[in-house]
């Protein structure tokens, strides 16, 4: 079974710096594997361990994703090999561009049975790319997948919807976006970290994928700013639990909310 | 019907559909087109869309058995290509997100996800949404049409129902999907469905609550306040103490109640994005430096296991007066 797992390498949201004018700097942010993609990697590796085959990790983005630390981090989590499409033309790529480049890379990898993605990227969390990817590949695609069972050329999945769990059976190949609770991602051990350095990394250009021109963007980001903080009264209530409770109850009455 | 002016809405949830219609009206007031709902369901649901303010309805009839809502994608794509609306706003449920992403790919555009507000810059549409886990606001401009956007519950306010709506219900026929998933089973997970965005008061426990059985105490507080119980994402998804539809924040519920009371909630941006527009925000936390404590109207510093019982007593005593 040949599995591709897509992961976004992106600046860590917790490293955002807000400038005094409300603009945002990501210059000092550390780049990481998307926190929701770790579960997809874990699911891919477990399926390979159970059914045999291989896991190819796939990431597309600007040149800075081609960094030894990120490569090692991805591969130490269990994938057998890594494909990177790292070109600055892909900096800030929209979901349509990203999905097109991923689709071209999955086609080039070839004979793929299953593509897994995370629920959404850690930075933008639009939860769109996996779905667009499946549609571009013209194969069954589902989101919110919380369980995957593979048998022959079929896959049985559970989807955790808002109010129900849905069990579906679909033919392979398929693209599945997994939930954050499908598995707890492993922490790489020393052996896997050492092994990671020996695993193959393929660096493909857009031209290698047959994309002579970067796909045209469909959405332009016009501004990125810190949210305007809502003015709050910021009244700190201290004292014994009884005093604090009485004081708060009084405020709630005054506010007209009780 | 003019090209590129109408705005369509689609949601499998009638309540969300009403809100999307209100959002679509904001767009058609600029484009000059009509609001049209695409309805998958009984004829009564198509009529309901007209009552909700849709000027026309594209009606697909009831979902054939064994089919999924998501199977609407090829039908929607074909209709959009044929009728050329300005855009389609889709309810940001899990199924709605799947429909939006797939539809966008078919139409060669990028869907605008979880739009919080539409704005106009002259004739260009702008969409505001949160990124970086609520840490930043991004404004996007679609460069190509049709505009495909998703919007969650509680973003647009549904208008009043119209008593005798005059709209046309136009039948739409299914386009066969190229592949089909077999539905093996559906299990209901929620004991009762909850509409958090309609609640006036919301009590929200966070990770400061140590054990699942302690939620009884928080529920008692919610009852004393006639409030709805919500929670933070880890309580619903990691721990599974409460159903998913009760968590507030990114990919969860977006609420604007009169009162939000967070108990043992640290206040990560991923959570506060969903409640920052509450009228009165109260936090109870033993750590006065917790982010939510500094973003509250009333921040009670103390052990929730002592403060909450005292607060329940105080509220009951006031009620008894």
Interface residues (C-beta under 8 A of the other chain):
Chain A: X13 X14 X16 X24 X94 X95 X96 X97 X99 X119 X120 X122 X123 X124 X125 X126 X127 X128 X129 X130 X131 X132 X133 X134 X135 X136 X138 X139 X140 X141 X142 X143 X144 X156 X159 X160 X161 X162 X163 X164 X165 X166 X167 X168 X169 X170 X171 X179 X180 X181 X216 X217 X218 X219 X220 X221 X222 X223 X224 X225 X226 X227 X228 X229 X230 X232 X233 X234 X235 X236 X237 X238 X241 X242 X244 X245 X246 X248 X249 X251 X252 X253 X255 X256 X257 X258
Chain B: X68 X70 X73 X93 X94 X95 X97 X98 X100 X101 X102 X104 X105 X106 X108 X109 X110 X111 X112 X113 X114 X126 X130 X131 X132 X133 X134 X135 X136 X137 X138 X139 X140 X141 X142 X143 X144 X178 X179 X181 X182 X183 X184 X185 X186 X187 X188 X189 X190 X193 X201 X225 X237 X238 X244 X245 X250 X251 X258 X259 X269 X273 X276 X277 X279 X280 X281 X282 X288 X293 X294 X295 X296 X297 X298 X299 X300 X301 X302 X303 X306 X307 X309 X310 X311 X313 X314 X315 X318
